[in-house]
Amino acid sequence: MAGLQDVSRSPHSPPSREQTLTQRLNEFGQPIGEPVAGWTPRARPVDVTLTGTWCRLEPLDAARHADELDRAFRAAPDQRAWTYLSAGPFDTVEDYRRYAERAARSTDPKHYAVIDLKTGRAVGTLALMRQDPANGVIEVGSVTFSPQLQQTPLSTEAQYLLMAYAFDTLGYRRYEWKCDSLNAPSRKAAERLGFRFEGVFRQAVIVKGRTRDTAWFSIIDTEWAPLKRAFAAWLAPENFDEHGRQRVSLATLRGA
């Protein structure tokens, strides 16, 4: 039977510097992972509204959100926000509306609109996708933020609200972020939000006729509690001065 044994006593698997002093071994002397006691498959994300201090997430509804989103995206000086996304850019509001109608019907990815609580307007979208309820793995993706949302407390809170939904409400074990390995802003955002870089899958997919190497990042459930505290401290209104500038960075709070 599998049990905890001192690997220093086993001729089959001497410990490395990274290993702990004990390692779970099976009856053949092979190292194996820790058991996941009482595990059951998790539920898939549903139509839920998540409200924070700065923004609200609600299920994407083309009739309610598409026109506002199209206007918000068109406020950008150019179309660079669409370069690394599988969809867009869209020539007309009708084109975007048709896309939003398809996205709203999808359950995987499950798309949510980001609503600015000050204006009540939709200013971006993001989704929970590549859902694996059996293993408790889910990915945040299709992140499409307008200029009104980028680099604001709302953008961080939108990510936080979806993370909290995945970990605290749905009980997932692993939360993923994947992006084109050439997408430097996305990689930087993942690291700022507390995701750990895991590597690059070479020639993983073809997007818009181009080859894409995919950079993988993740947060796992054992990392969530301290990260959640850091988010809560960063998003607190008192962390921002009268000009909306942060007093303490999220990276500093994560380090603390």
Stockholm file with secondary structure:
# STOCKHOLM 1.0

chainA/1-256         MAGLQDVSRSPHSPPSREQTLTQRLNEFGQPIGEPVAGWTPRARPVDVTLTGTWCRLEPLDAARHADELDRAFRAAPDQRAWTYLSAGPFDTVEDYRRYAERAARSTDPKHYAVIDLKTGRAVGTLALMRQDPANGVIEVGSVTFSPQLQQTPLSTEAQYLLMAYAFDTLGYRRYEWKCDSLNAPSRKAAERLGFRFEGVFRQAVIVKGRTRDTAWFSIIDTEWAPLKRAFAAWLAPENFDEHGRQRVSLATLRGA
#=GR chainA/1-256 SS CCEEEEGGGCSSSCCCTTSCSEEEECTTSCBCCCCCTTCCCCCCCCSCCEECSSEEEEECCHHHHHHHHHHHHHTSSSSGGGTTSSSCCCSSHHHHHHHHHHHHHCSSSEEEEEEETTTCCEEEEEEEEEEETTTTEEEEEEEEECTTTTTSHHHHHHHHHHHHIIIIISCCSEEEEEEETTCHHHHHHHHHTTCEEEEEEEEEEEETTEEEEEEEEEEEHHHHHHHHHHHHHHHSGGGBCTTSCBSSCHHHHHHC
#=GC SS_cons         CCEEEEGGGCSSSCCCTTSCSEEEECTTSCBCCCCCTTCCCCCCCCSCCEECSSEEEEECCHHHHHHHHHHHHHTSSSSGGGTTSSSCCCSSHHHHHHHHHHHHHCSSSEEEEEEETTTCCEEEEEEEEEEETTTTEEEEEEEEECTTTTTSHHHHHHHHHHHHIIIIISCCSEEEEEEETTCHHHHHHHHHTTCEEEEEEEEEEEETTEEEEEEEEEEEHHHHHHHHHHHHHHHSGGGBCTTSCBSSCHHHHHHC
//
